[in-house]
């Protein structure tokens, strides 16, 4: 439900959410909460959602793309794999991430062109970071 929120409303609601997460009796459940905030001339509009309940067990991995003057970094979560399990296939305009066993195959369209031969890949604690040189 969308509504106009004051900062006090926001803090109270966040406090309730955190309290609920901490005291949850379902210890094995993964909770994913979403927050969207728009600041307008009428005030702050905030939308909360429990993405875990809405999405069930299937969901897209979280993905962030960061651009600097000469580099592009893609950060995404890939739990349950080691770096040697992955095949990273960059092109000038996209990066394809696959696992050797076929359980994952994802193509990420890029906001700019990259040099497919100039990049670095790290996978630490389920977080994959791919850094490439922009062209």
VOSEVEX-491110 format. One record per residue: residue in one letter; x, y, z of N, C-alpha, C in turn. Coordinates in Angstrom, 2 decimals, always signed. Layout:
# residues N
<aa a n.px X n.py Y n.pz Z ca.px X ca.py Y ca.pz Z c.px X c.py Y c.pz Z> .
...
***
This chain:
# residues 135
<aa x n.px +0.85 n.py -1.18 n.pz +0.00 ca.px +0.00 ca.py +0.00 ca.pz +0.00 c.px +0.89 c.py +1.24 c.pz +0.00> .
<aa x n.px +0.72 n.py +2.11 n.pz -0.98 ca.px +1.50 ca.py +3.34 ca.pz -1.08 c.px +0.86 c.py +4.42 c.pz -0.23> .
<aa x n.px +1.67 n.py +5.18 n.pz +0.48 ca.px +1.17 ca.py +6.31 ca.pz +1.24 c.px +2.30 c.py +7.29 c.pz +1.45> .
<aa x n.px +1.98 n.py +8.48 n.pz +1.87 ca.px +2.99 ca.py +9.48 ca.pz +2.19 c.px +3.50 c.py +9.20 c.pz +3.60> .
<aa x n.px +4.81 n.py +9.16 n.pz +3.74 ca.px +5.42 ca.py +8.82 ca.pz +5.01 c.px +6.21 c.py +10.01 c.pz +5.55> .
<aa x n.px +6.16 n.py +10.18 n.pz +6.86 ca.px +7.06 ca.py +11.12 ca.pz +7.52 c.px +8.31 c.py +10.33 c.pz +7.92> .
<aa x n.px +9.36 n.py +11.02 n.pz +8.29 ca.px +10.56 ca.py +10.31 ca.pz +8.73 c.px +10.29 c.py +9.49 c.pz +9.98> .
<aa x n.px +9.41 n.py +9.98 n.pz +10.86 ca.px +9.04 ca.py +9.22 ca.pz +12.05 c.px +8.35 c.py +7.93 c.pz +11.66> .
<aa x n.px +7.39 n.py +8.02 n.pz +10.69 ca.px +6.72 ca.py +6.81 ca.pz +10.20 c.px +7.73 c.py +5.81 c.pz +9.66> .
<aa x n.px +8.69 n.py +6.31 n.pz +8.90 ca.px +9.71 ca.py +5.45 ca.pz +8.30 c.px +10.51 c.py +4.73 c.pz +9.38> .
<aa x n.px +10.97 n.py +5.47 n.pz +10.38 ca.px +11.77 ca.py +4.87 ca.pz +11.45 c.px +10.97 c.py +3.85 c.pz +12.25> .
<aa x n.px +9.70 n.py +4.14 n.pz +12.52 ca.px +8.85 ca.py +3.20 ca.pz +13.25 c.px +8.66 c.py +1.93 c.pz +12.44> .
<aa x n.px +8.37 n.py +2.06 n.pz +11.14 ca.px +8.14 ca.py +0.90 ca.pz +10.29 c.px +9.42 c.py +0.06 c.pz +10.14> .
<aa x n.px +10.55 n.py +0.72 n.pz +9.95 ca.px +11.82 ca.py -0.01 ca.pz +9.85 c.px +12.13 c.py -0.75 c.pz +11.15> .
<aa x n.px +11.86 n.py -0.11 n.pz +12.27 ca.px +12.08 ca.py -0.74 ca.pz +13.56 c.px +11.22 c.py -2.00 c.pz +13.70> .
<aa x n.px +9.95 n.py -1.92 n.pz +13.28 ca.px +9.06 ca.py -3.09 ca.pz +13.31 c.px +9.60 c.py -4.20 c.pz +12.42> .
<aa x n.px +10.06 n.py -3.84 n.pz +11.22 ca.px +10.57 ca.py -4.84 ca.pz +10.29 c.px +11.80 c.py -5.54 c.pz +10.86> .
<aa x n.px +12.74 n.py -4.76 n.pz +11.41 ca.px +13.94 ca.py -5.36 ca.pz +11.98 c.px +13.60 c.py -6.25 c.pz +13.17> .
<aa x n.px +12.70 n.py -5.79 n.pz +14.03 ca.px +12.28 ca.py -6.59 ca.pz +15.18 c.px +11.68 c.py -7.91 c.pz +14.70> .
<aa x n.px +10.84 n.py -7.84 n.pz +13.66 ca.px +10.22 ca.py -9.04 ca.pz +13.12 c.px +11.27 c.py -10.00 c.pz +12.54> .
<aa x n.px +12.27 n.py -9.45 n.pz +11.84 ca.px +13.32 ca.py -10.30 ca.pz +11.26 c.px +14.12 c.py -11.00 c.pz +12.35> .
<aa x n.px +14.43 n.py -10.27 n.pz +13.41 ca.px +15.26 ca.py -10.81 ca.pz +14.48 c.px +14.52 c.py -11.89 c.pz +15.27> .
<aa x n.px +13.23 n.py -11.68 n.pz +15.52 ca.px +12.47 ca.py -12.61 ca.pz +16.35 c.px +11.74 c.py -13.68 c.pz +15.54> .
<aa x n.px +11.97 n.py -13.73 n.pz +14.25 ca.px +11.29 ca.py -14.71 ca.pz +13.40 c.px +11.58 c.py -16.12 c.pz +13.91> .
<aa x n.px +10.52 n.py -16.92 n.pz +14.05 ca.px +10.69 ca.py -18.30 ca.pz +14.50 c.px +11.13 c.py -19.21 c.pz +13.36> .
<aa x n.px +11.04 n.py -18.73 n.pz +12.14 ca.px +11.42 ca.py -19.51 ca.pz +10.97 c.px +12.89 c.py -19.25 c.pz +10.67> .
<aa x n.px +13.78 n.py -19.81 n.pz +11.46 ca.px +15.20 ca.py -19.48 ca.pz +11.40 c.px +15.85 c.py -19.84 c.pz +10.06> .
<aa x n.px +15.34 n.py -20.82 n.pz +9.33 ca.px +15.94 ca.py -21.22 ca.pz +8.07 c.px +15.47 c.py -20.40 c.pz +6.88> .
<aa x n.px +14.51 n.py -19.52 n.pz +7.08 ca.px +13.92 ca.py -18.75 ca.pz +5.98 c.px +14.80 c.py -17.56 c.pz +5.63> .
<aa x n.px +14.95 n.py -17.33 n.pz +4.33 ca.px +15.66 ca.py -16.14 ca.pz +3.86 c.px +14.65 c.py -15.03 c.pz +3.68> .
<aa x n.px +14.88 n.py -13.91 n.pz +4.34 ca.px +13.98 ca.py -12.76 ca.pz +4.21 c.px +14.64 c.py -11.71 c.pz +3.33> .
<aa x n.px +13.90 n.py -11.25 n.pz +2.34 ca.px +14.39 ca.py -10.19 ca.pz +1.46 c.px +13.35 c.py -9.09 c.pz +1.51> .
<aa x n.px +13.76 n.py -7.93 n.pz +1.98 ca.px +12.84 ca.py -6.81 ca.pz +2.09 c.px +13.23 c.py -5.73 c.pz +1.11> .
<aa x n.px +12.22 n.py -5.07 n.pz +0.56 ca.px +12.48 ca.py -4.01 ca.pz -0.40 c.px +11.97 c.py -2.68 c.pz +0.12> .
<aa x n.px +12.64 n.py -1.63 n.pz -0.27 ca.px +12.27 ca.py -0.28 ca.pz +0.11 c.px +12.47 c.py +0.60 c.pz -1.11> .
<aa x n.px +11.43 n.py +1.32 n.pz -1.48 ca.px +11.53 ca.py +2.26 ca.pz -2.58 c.px +11.12 c.py +3.62 c.pz -2.04> .
<aa x n.px +11.93 n.py +4.65 n.pz -2.30 ca.px +11.66 ca.py +5.96 ca.pz -1.74 c.px +11.73 c.py +7.01 c.pz -2.85> .
<aa x n.px +10.68 n.py +7.82 n.pz -2.97 ca.px +10.64 ca.py +8.94 ca.pz -3.91 c.px +10.43 c.py +10.22 c.pz -3.13> .
<aa x n.px +11.27 n.py +11.22 n.pz -3.37 ca.px +11.13 ca.py +12.51 ca.pz -2.73 c.px +10.50 c.py +13.46 c.pz -3.75> .
<aa x n.px +9.32 n.py +13.97 n.pz -3.41 ca.px +8.61 ca.py +14.90 ca.pz -4.29 c.px +8.33 c.py +16.18 c.pz -3.53> .
<aa x n.px +7.73 n.py +17.15 n.pz -4.21 ca.px +7.37 ca.py +18.40 ca.pz -3.53 c.px +6.30 c.py +18.18 c.pz -2.47> .
<aa x n.px +5.56 n.py +17.06 n.pz -2.57 ca.px +4.52 ca.py +16.74 ca.pz -1.59 c.px +5.07 c.py +16.00 c.pz -0.37> .
<aa x n.px +6.31 n.py +15.63 n.pz -0.41 ca.px +6.90 ca.py +14.89 ca.pz +0.70 c.px +7.62 c.py +13.66 c.pz +0.21> .
<aa x n.px +7.81 n.py +12.73 n.pz +1.12 ca.px +8.53 ca.py +11.49 ca.pz +0.81 c.px +7.51 c.py +10.37 c.pz +0.67> .
<aa x n.px +7.57 n.py +9.66 n.pz -0.46 ca.px +6.70 ca.py +8.51 ca.pz -0.67 c.px +7.56 c.py +7.26 c.pz -0.55> .
<aa x n.px +7.17 n.py +6.37 n.pz +0.36 ca.px +7.96 ca.py +5.17 ca.pz +0.63 c.px +7.07 c.py +3.95 c.pz +0.47> .
<aa x n.px +7.61 n.py +2.94 n.pz -0.21 ca.px +6.89 ca.py +1.68 ca.pz -0.38 c.px +7.76 c.py +0.56 c.pz +0.20> .
<aa x n.px +7.16 n.py -0.25 n.pz +1.07 ca.px +7.84 ca.py -1.39 ca.pz +1.66 c.px +7.27 c.py -2.66 c.pz +1.05> .
<aa x n.px +8.09 n.py -3.69 n.pz +0.95 ca.px +7.56 ca.py -4.99 ca.pz +0.56 c.px +8.48 c.py -6.08 c.pz +1.08> .
<aa x n.px +7.88 n.py -7.21 n.pz +1.35 ca.px +8.62 ca.py -8.41 ca.pz +1.72 c.px +8.77 c.py -9.22 c.pz +0.45> .
<aa x n.px +9.87 n.py -9.01 n.pz -0.26 ca.px +10.06 ca.py -9.65 ca.pz -1.55 c.px +10.11 c.py -11.16 c.pz -1.45> .
<aa x n.px +10.60 n.py -11.68 n.pz -0.34 ca.px +10.68 ca.py -13.12 ca.pz -0.17 c.px +9.33 c.py -13.78 c.pz -0.24> .
<aa x n.px +8.31 n.py -13.19 n.pz +0.39 ca.px +6.98 ca.py -13.77 ca.pz +0.34 c.px +6.36 c.py -13.61 c.pz -1.03> .
<aa x n.px +6.56 n.py -12.47 n.pz -1.68 ca.px +5.96 ca.py -12.23 ca.pz -2.99 c.px +6.59 c.py -13.11 c.pz -4.06> .
<aa x n.px +7.89 n.py -13.38 n.pz -3.93 ca.px +8.59 ca.py -14.08 ca.pz -4.99 c.px +8.70 c.py -15.57 c.pz -4.74> .
<aa x n.px +8.36 n.py -16.04 n.pz -3.55 ca.px +8.53 ca.py -17.45 ca.pz -3.27 c.px +10.01 c.py -17.79 c.pz -3.22> .
<aa x n.px +10.34 n.py -18.96 n.pz -3.75 ca.px +11.73 ca.py -19.40 ca.pz -3.71 c.px +12.53 c.py -18.94 c.pz -4.92> .
<aa x n.px +11.86 n.py -18.60 n.pz -6.02 ca.px +12.56 ca.py -18.19 ca.pz -7.23 c.px +12.69 c.py -16.67 c.pz -7.27> .
<aa x n.px +13.87 n.py -16.19 n.pz -7.59 ca.px +14.06 ca.py -14.76 ca.pz -7.75 c.px +15.30 c.py -14.52 c.pz -8.59> .
<aa x n.px +15.36 n.py -13.37 n.pz -9.20 ca.px +16.53 ca.py -12.97 ca.pz -9.97 c.px +17.64 c.py -12.58 c.pz -9.00> .
<aa x n.px +18.89 n.py -12.88 n.pz -9.34 ca.px +19.98 ca.py -12.44 ca.pz -8.47 c.px +20.07 c.py -10.92 c.pz -8.44> .
<aa x n.px +20.47 n.py -10.39 n.pz -7.31 ca.px +20.68 ca.py -8.96 ca.pz -7.20 c.px +21.84 c.py -8.57 c.pz -8.11> .
<aa x n.px +21.71 n.py -7.44 n.pz -8.80 ca.px +22.70 ca.py -7.02 ca.pz -9.79 c.px +22.88 c.py -5.52 c.pz -9.71> .
<aa x n.px +24.13 n.py -5.07 n.pz -9.69 ca.px +24.46 ca.py -3.64 ca.pz -9.73 c.px +25.52 c.py -3.43 c.pz -10.80> .
<aa x n.px +25.39 n.py -2.34 n.pz -11.55 ca.px +26.39 ca.py -1.96 ca.pz -12.54 c.px +26.91 c.py -0.58 c.pz -12.18> .
<aa x n.px +28.23 n.py -0.45 n.pz -12.05 ca.px +28.86 ca.py +0.81 ca.pz -11.69 c.px +29.75 c.py +1.26 c.pz -12.84> .
<aa x n.px +29.66 n.py +2.54 n.pz -13.17 ca.px +30.47 ca.py +3.10 ca.pz -14.25 c.px +31.38 c.py +4.18 c.pz -13.70> .
<aa x n.px +32.63 n.py +4.17 n.pz -14.13 ca.px +33.54 ca.py +5.29 ca.pz -13.89 c.px +33.97 c.py +5.80 c.pz -15.25> .
<aa x n.px +34.91 n.py +6.70 n.pz -15.26 ca.px +35.34 ca.py +7.31 ca.pz -16.51 c.px +35.83 c.py +6.27 c.pz -17.52> .
<aa x n.px +36.64 n.py +5.31 n.pz -17.05 ca.px +37.23 ca.py +4.35 ca.pz -17.98 c.px +36.95 c.py +2.88 c.pz -17.66> .
<aa x n.px +36.14 n.py +2.61 n.pz -16.62 ca.px +35.88 ca.py +1.23 ca.pz -16.22 c.px +34.39 c.py +1.00 c.pz -15.98> .
<aa x n.px +34.01 n.py -0.26 n.pz -16.12 ca.px +32.64 ca.py -0.69 ca.pz -15.83 c.px +32.74 c.py -1.89 c.pz -14.90> .
<aa x n.px +31.99 n.py -1.86 n.pz -13.80 ca.px +31.99 ca.py -2.97 ca.pz -12.85 c.px +30.59 c.py -3.53 c.pz -12.74> .
<aa x n.px +30.48 n.py -4.84 n.pz -12.81 ca.px +29.21 ca.py -5.55 ca.pz -12.63 c.px +29.37 c.py -6.36 c.pz -11.36> .
<aa x n.px +28.44 n.py -6.19 n.pz -10.42 ca.px +28.47 ca.py -6.93 ca.pz -9.17 c.px +27.14 c.py -7.66 c.pz -9.05> .
<aa x n.px +27.20 n.py -8.98 n.pz -8.87 ca.px +25.98 ca.py -9.77 ca.pz -8.75 c.px +26.22 c.py -10.91 c.pz -7.78> .
<aa x n.px +25.14 n.py -11.43 n.pz -7.23 ca.px +25.27 ca.py -12.55 ca.pz -6.30 c.px +25.14 c.py -13.86 c.pz -7.07> .
<aa x n.px +26.06 n.py -14.77 n.pz -6.79 ca.px +26.03 ca.py -16.10 ca.pz -7.39 c.px +26.44 c.py -17.07 c.pz -6.29> .
<aa x n.px +25.48 n.py -17.46 n.pz -5.48 ca.px +25.76 ca.py -18.34 ca.pz -4.34 c.px +25.88 c.py -19.79 c.pz -4.79> .
<aa x n.px +26.71 n.py -20.53 n.pz -4.10 ca.px +26.82 ca.py -21.96 ca.pz -4.34 c.px +27.78 c.py -22.36 c.pz -5.44> .
<aa x n.px +28.55 n.py -21.41 n.pz -5.96 ca.px +29.51 ca.py -21.72 ca.pz -7.02 c.px +30.89 c.py -21.22 c.pz -6.64> .
<aa x n.px +31.90 n.py -21.85 n.pz -7.23 ca.px +33.27 ca.py -21.39 ca.pz -7.11 c.px +33.65 c.py -20.71 c.pz -8.42> .
<aa x n.px +34.69 n.py -19.90 n.pz -8.40 ca.px +35.11 ca.py -19.17 ca.pz -9.60 c.px +35.41 c.py -20.12 c.pz -10.76> .
<aa x n.px +35.97 n.py -21.29 n.pz -10.45 ca.px +36.30 ca.py -22.24 ca.pz -11.52 c.px +35.06 c.py -22.91 c.pz -12.12> .
<aa x n.px +33.90 n.py -22.78 n.pz -11.47 ca.px +32.64 ca.py -23.33 ca.pz -12.00 c.px +32.04 c.py -22.43 c.pz -13.08> .
<aa x n.px +32.53 n.py -21.20 n.pz -13.19 ca.px +31.90 ca.py -20.20 ca.pz -14.06 c.px +32.60 c.py -20.06 c.pz -15.40> .
<aa x n.px +31.80 n.py -19.74 n.pz -16.41 ca.px +32.32 ca.py -19.34 ca.pz -17.72 c.px +31.80 c.py -17.93 c.pz -17.97> .
<aa x n.px +32.69 n.py -16.97 n.pz -18.07 ca.px +32.34 ca.py -15.57 ca.pz -18.32 c.px +32.67 c.py -15.27 c.pz -19.77> .
<aa x n.px +31.66 n.py -14.86 n.pz -20.55 ca.px +31.85 ca.py -14.61 ca.pz -21.98 c.px +31.47 c.py -13.16 c.pz -22.30> .
<aa x n.px +32.46 n.py -12.25 n.pz -22.28 ca.px +32.15 ca.py -10.85 ca.pz -22.60 c.px +32.14 c.py -10.59 c.pz -24.10> .
<aa x n.px +31.25 n.py -9.70 n.pz -24.52 ca.px +31.27 ca.py -9.13 ca.pz -25.87 c.px +31.40 c.py -7.63 c.pz -25.67> .
<aa x n.px +31.36 n.py -6.87 n.pz -26.74 ca.px +31.47 ca.py -5.42 ca.pz -26.59 c.px +30.27 c.py -4.81 c.pz -25.88> .
<aa x n.px +29.09 n.py -5.45 n.pz -25.96 ca.px +27.87 ca.py -4.85 ca.pz -25.41 c.px +27.16 c.py -5.69 c.pz -24.35> .
<aa x n.px +27.69 n.py -6.86 n.pz -24.02 ca.px +27.04 ca.py -7.70 ca.pz -23.02 c.px +28.06 c.py -8.65 c.pz -22.39> .
<aa x n.px +27.64 n.py -9.25 n.pz -21.28 ca.px +28.46 ca.py -10.28 ca.pz -20.63 c.px +27.55 c.py -11.46 c.pz -20.33> .
<aa x n.px +27.96 n.py -12.64 n.pz -20.77 ca.px +27.20 ca.py -13.85 ca.pz -20.49 c.px +27.90 c.py -14.60 c.pz -19.37> .
<aa x n.px +27.12 n.py -14.97 n.pz -18.34 ca.px +27.64 ca.py -15.73 ca.pz -17.21 c.px +26.97 c.py -17.09 c.pz -17.24> .
<aa x n.px +27.78 n.py -18.14 n.pz -17.30 ca.px +27.25 ca.py -19.50 ca.pz -17.32 c.px +28.02 c.py -20.34 c.pz -16.31> .
<aa x n.px +27.37 n.py -21.41 n.pz -15.86 ca.px +28.09 ca.py -22.40 ca.pz -15.07 c.px +28.38 c.py -23.59 c.pz -15.97> .
<aa x n.px +29.47 n.py -24.26 n.pz -15.69 ca.px +29.87 ca.py -25.40 ca.pz -16.51 c.px +28.84 c.py -26.52 c.pz -16.47> .
<aa x n.px +28.08 n.py -26.63 n.pz -15.36 ca.px +27.07 ca.py -27.68 ca.pz -15.27 c.px +25.72 c.py -27.26 c.pz -15.84> .
<aa x n.px +25.60 n.py -26.02 n.pz -16.33 ca.px +24.37 ca.py -25.57 ca.pz -16.98 c.px +23.27 c.py -25.09 c.pz -16.05> .
<aa x n.px +23.53 n.py -25.02 n.pz -14.73 ca.px +22.48 ca.py -24.57 ca.pz -13.81 c.px +22.21 c.py -23.08 c.pz -13.90> .
<aa x n.px +23.14 n.py -22.33 n.pz -14.46 ca.px +22.97 ca.py -20.88 ca.pz -14.57 c.px +23.42 c.py -20.43 c.pz -15.94> .
<aa x n.px +22.61 n.py -19.58 n.pz -16.55 ca.px +22.97 ca.py -18.95 ca.pz -17.82 c.px +22.27 c.py -17.61 c.pz -17.87> .
<aa x n.px +23.03 n.py -16.54 n.pz -17.77 ca.px +22.46 ca.py -15.19 ca.pz -17.70 c.px +23.27 c.py -14.26 c.pz -18.59> .
<aa x n.px +22.58 n.py -13.47 n.pz -19.41 ca.px +23.24 ca.py -12.47 ca.pz -20.23 c.px +22.88 c.py -11.09 c.pz -19.70> .
<aa x n.px +23.90 n.py -10.28 n.pz -19.44 ca.px +23.70 ca.py -8.93 ca.pz -18.92 c.px +24.02 c.py -7.94 c.pz -20.03> .
<aa x n.px +23.02 n.py -7.16 n.pz -20.42 ca.px +23.23 ca.py -6.10 ca.pz -21.40 c.px +23.90 c.py -4.92 c.pz -20.70> .
<aa x n.px +24.94 n.py -4.39 n.pz -21.31 ca.px +25.73 ca.py -3.33 ca.pz -20.69 c.px +25.30 c.py -1.95 c.pz -21.17> .
<aa x n.px +25.45 n.py -0.92 n.pz -20.32 ca.px +25.06 ca.py +0.44 ca.pz -20.68 c.px +26.06 c.py +1.14 c.pz -21.60> .
<aa x n.px +27.23 n.py +0.52 n.pz -21.81 ca.px +28.26 ca.py +1.10 ca.pz -22.67 c.px +29.08 c.py -0.04 c.pz -23.26> .
<aa x n.px +29.93 n.py +0.29 n.pz -24.21 ca.px +30.77 ca.py -0.74 ca.pz -24.80 c.px +32.04 c.py -0.95 c.pz -23.97> .
<aa x n.px +32.47 n.py -2.22 n.pz -23.95 ca.px +33.68 ca.py -2.58 ca.pz -23.21 c.px +34.67 c.py -3.27 c.pz -24.14> .
<aa x n.px +35.90 n.py -3.37 n.pz -23.68 ca.px +36.91 ca.py -4.17 ca.pz -24.37 c.px +36.77 c.py -5.59 c.pz -23.82> .
<aa x n.px +36.27 n.py -6.55 n.pz -24.63 ca.px +36.03 ca.py -7.89 ca.pz -24.11 c.px +37.30 c.py -8.64 c.pz -23.70> .
<aa x n.px +38.46 n.py -8.12 n.pz -24.07 ca.px +39.72 ca.py -8.78 ca.pz -23.74 c.px +40.40 c.py -8.20 c.pz -22.51> .
<aa x n.px +39.87 n.py -7.12 n.pz -21.95 ca.px +40.49 ca.py -6.45 ca.pz -20.81 c.px +39.54 c.py -6.46 c.pz -19.62> .
<aa x n.px +39.67 n.py -7.45 n.pz -18.75 ca.px +38.78 ca.py -7.52 ca.pz -17.61 c.px +39.36 c.py -8.33 c.pz -16.47> .
<aa x n.px +38.67 n.py -8.25 n.pz -15.33 ca.px +39.07 ca.py -8.97 ca.pz -14.13 c.px +37.82 c.py -9.55 c.pz -13.49> .
<aa x n.px +37.91 n.py -10.80 n.pz -13.01 ca.px +36.78 ca.py -11.48 ca.pz -12.39 c.px +37.19 c.py -11.95 c.pz -11.01> .
<aa x n.px +36.34 n.py -11.66 n.pz -10.00 ca.px +36.54 ca.py -12.21 ca.pz -8.66 c.px +35.21 c.py -12.74 c.pz -8.15> .
<aa x n.px +35.27 n.py -13.81 n.pz -7.37 ca.px +34.09 ca.py -14.38 ca.pz -6.72 c.px +34.46 c.py -14.64 c.pz -5.28> .
<aa x n.px +33.88 n.py -13.85 n.pz -4.38 ca.px +34.17 ca.py -13.97 ca.pz -2.96 c.px +32.86 c.py -14.03 c.pz -2.20> .
<aa x n.px +32.67 n.py -15.10 n.pz -1.42 ca.px +31.47 ca.py -15.28 ca.pz -0.60 c.px +30.18 c.py -15.13 c.pz -1.40> .
<aa x n.px +30.14 n.py -15.68 n.pz -2.61 ca.px +28.93 ca.py -15.65 ca.pz -3.42 c.px +28.69 c.py -14.35 c.pz -4.16> .
<aa x n.px +29.63 n.py -13.40 n.pz -4.07 ca.px +29.48 ca.py -12.13 ca.pz -4.77 c.px +30.48 c.py -12.10 c.pz -5.92> .
<aa x n.px +29.94 n.py -12.04 n.pz -7.14 ca.px +30.75 ca.py -12.01 ca.pz -8.35 c.px +30.95 c.py -10.57 c.pz -8.78> .
<aa x n.px +32.21 n.py -10.19 n.pz -8.99 ca.px +32.51 ca.py -8.85 ca.pz -9.50 c.px +33.32 c.py -8.99 c.pz -10.78> .
<aa x n.px +32.81 n.py -8.36 n.pz -11.84 ca.px +33.48 ca.py -8.34 ca.pz -13.13 c.px +33.81 c.py -6.89 c.pz -13.43> .
<aa x n.px +35.08 n.py -6.59 n.pz -13.64 ca.px +35.51 ca.py -5.23 ca.pz -13.95 c.px +36.13 c.py -5.23 c.pz -15.34> .
<aa x n.px +35.67 n.py -4.31 n.pz -16.20 ca.px +36.12 ca.py -4.26 ca.pz -17.59 c.px +36.54 c.py -2.84 c.pz -17.95> .
<aa x n.px +37.41 n.py -2.76 n.pz -18.95 ca.px +37.82 ca.py -1.47 ca.pz -19.49 c.px +36.78 c.py -1.02 c.pz -20.51> .
<aa x n.px +36.33 n.py +0.24 n.pz -20.39 ca.px +35.38 ca.py +0.81 ca.pz -21.35 c.px +36.12 c.py +1.21 c.pz -22.62> .
<aa x n.px +35.40 n.py +1.17 n.pz -23.76 ca.px +36.01 ca.py +1.61 ca.pz -25.02 c.px +35.42 c.py +2.93 c.pz -25.44> .
***
